[in-house]
Amino acid sequence: MLIEQKIHKDEDDSIGWIESIYESSNILMSTYFPKKKKLFISFNRGGVYSYGNITEEMYEEFENCESQGVYFQKHINRKSEIPYYKEFKLLGGEIERAKQVIKEHKLK
């Protein structure tokens, strides 16, 4: 479930990228670059993978669905038309910041 979203605009007022935090057993957060059709998914254990060929429609479905993990497994993970790469690992502080946002949301 989507908990928090931040939209970052480019100088021409178009969407540069979207950062989102989720309450999910597997997916912690995502960053989407619509012009590049690239989605970065950060998992709860800190691994970050990038996925290409992600249309805005796919991203909106992913972001707004009941379970990002279920959508990811069904529509994104290991699909031949969606190249993916292991990018990096989040720092502990980044993971804790996102988990704090989720914790505060639950208290509301």
C-alpha positions in Angstrom: 0.0 0.0 0.0 1.3 3.5 -0.9 2.2 5.5 2.2 4.1 8.5 0.8 4.8 10.0 -2.6 7.0 12.9 -3.6 6.9 14.2 -7.2 10.1 16.0 -8.4 9.6 18.3 -11.3 12.2 19.3 -14.0 12.8 22.9 -15.0 10.1 22.7 -17.7 7.6 21.6 -15.0 7.4 18.1 -16.3 7.8 15.1 -13.9 11.4 14.3 -13.5 11.0 11.5 -11.0 8.6 10.1 -8.4 9.6 8.7 -5.1 7.2 6.5 -3.1 7.3 4.6 0.1 5.1 1.5 0.6 3.8 -0.6 3.5 4.7 -4.0 2.0 6.3 -7.2 3.3 8.9 -7.1 0.5 9.0 -3.7 -1.2 10.2 -0.7 0.8 10.2 2.1 -1.8 10.5 3.0 -5.5 11.8 5.8 -7.7 10.3 6.1 -11.2 11.8 8.1 -14.1 8.9 8.5 -16.6 11.0 9.9 -19.4 13.4 7.0 -19.2 10.7 4.4 -18.4 12.9 3.2 -15.6 11.8 2.0 -12.2 14.1 1.5 -9.2 12.7 -0.8 -6.5 14.2 -0.8 -3.1 13.4 -4.0 -1.2 13.1 -4.2 2.6 16.5 -5.9 3.0 18.1 -2.9 1.2 18.8 -4.3 -2.3 17.9 -1.9 -5.1 17.2 -3.2 -8.6 16.3 -1.2 -11.7 13.7 -2.3 -14.3 13.5 -0.9 -17.8 10.5 -0.5 -20.3 8.2 0.4 -17.5 5.4 2.6 -19.0 3.7 5.3 -17.0 0.5 3.2 -17.1 2.4 0.2 -15.6 3.9 2.4 -12.9 0.6 3.9 -12.0 -0.9 0.3 -11.7 2.1 -0.7 -9.6 1.8 2.3 -7.3 -1.9 2.2 -6.9 -2.6 -1.5 -6.5 -3.5 -3.1 -3.2 -0.2 -5.1 -3.0 3.0 -3.8 -4.8 4.6 -7.2 -4.1 1.9 -9.1 -5.9 1.9 -6.7 -8.8 5.7 -6.9 -9.0 5.7 -10.7 -9.1 3.0 -10.9 -11.7 3.9 -8.1 -14.1 7.5 -7.0 -13.6 9.8 -9.6 -12.0 11.8 -11.7 -14.5 9.7 -10.8 -17.6 11.8 -11.1 -20.8 10.6 -7.7 -22.1 11.7 -6.0 -18.8 15.4 -5.8 -18.4 16.6 -5.6 -14.8 19.9 -5.0 -13.0 21.1 -5.1 -9.4 22.1 -1.6 -8.7 23.3 -1.1 -5.1 22.3 -1.5 -1.5 20.6 1.2 0.6 22.4 2.5 3.6 21.0 1.6 7.0 19.9 5.2 7.6 17.9 5.2 4.3 16.1 2.0 5.3 15.4 3.3 8.8 14.0 6.7 7.5 11.5 4.9 5.2 10.5 2.5 8.0 10.0 5.5 10.3 7.6 7.0 7.7 5.7 3.7 7.6 5.6 3.5 11.4 4.2 7.1 11.7 1.6 6.3 9.1 0.4 3.3 11.1 0.0 5.4 14.2 -2.4 7.8 12.4 
